[in-house]
Amino acid sequence: MATVTPANLIEQLHWRYSTKRFDPARAIPPDVWEALEQSLVLAPSSFGLQPWKFLVVEDATLRTELRLLSWNQPQITDANKLVVFLGQRTTTAADVDRFLQRQCDVRGATMDSLAGYRRVIVNFVEQGWAAKDHAAWNARQVYIALGQFLCAAAMLGVDSCALEGVDTVAYDRLLGLDATRFTTLCVVAAGYRAAGDRNAGAPKVRYPANEIVERR
């Protein structure tokens, strides 16, 4: 069931931009932020394995330290919310079993009934092309969640900025991730644009649709 019109979708996607200056005094309402967190929970991933975590950094001192590891970009401290997108370093048969057990709990299935499906996923994880680089495969899934979050924010009128200009190794060290299964991939700042952000009104620079959308 459609809840937005095509025109409204395009309007909001034109409205959104990578916000460079946030208004530190303006907070995202709790119900809006809850919806945005749920957009992460509901994000799709290959086989549904969800090889990620989303770290919402609320401590002001920690965010100041992270800014120093992010080319001193002001979005890190000025935006109302900061989310560090983490990906799993590896994927194992135990991860598959954990997900399938969750599927049993939610849908009332049994592990025996999912045995064939388990073989397919485990084979892909252990011998398929994903096995060549689990971290890279998992990162692809995280970026699906990133795209969903950015689009959801735009639909709710929340500004955002995805940042890859961060020292991911230093982030891992500061956030205590070195000894865990997760590593930093990127960061998203979310909140509301400052009135003086000159980037807000700049026209989007995109190639024409007929150059990048091909039909056969």
Buried (B, 14 or more C-beta within 10 A) or exposed (E): EEEEEEEEBEEBBEEBBEBBBBBBEEEBEEEBBEBBBEBBEEBEBBBEBBBBBBBEBEEEEEBEBBBEBBEEBBBBBBBBBBBBBBBBBEBBEEBBBEBBEEBBEEEEBEEEEBEEBBEEBBEBBBEEEBBEEBBEBBBEBBBBBBEBBBBBBBBBEBBBBBBEEBBBEBBBEBBEBEEEBBBBBBBBBBBBBBEEBEEBEEEEEEEEEEEEEEEE
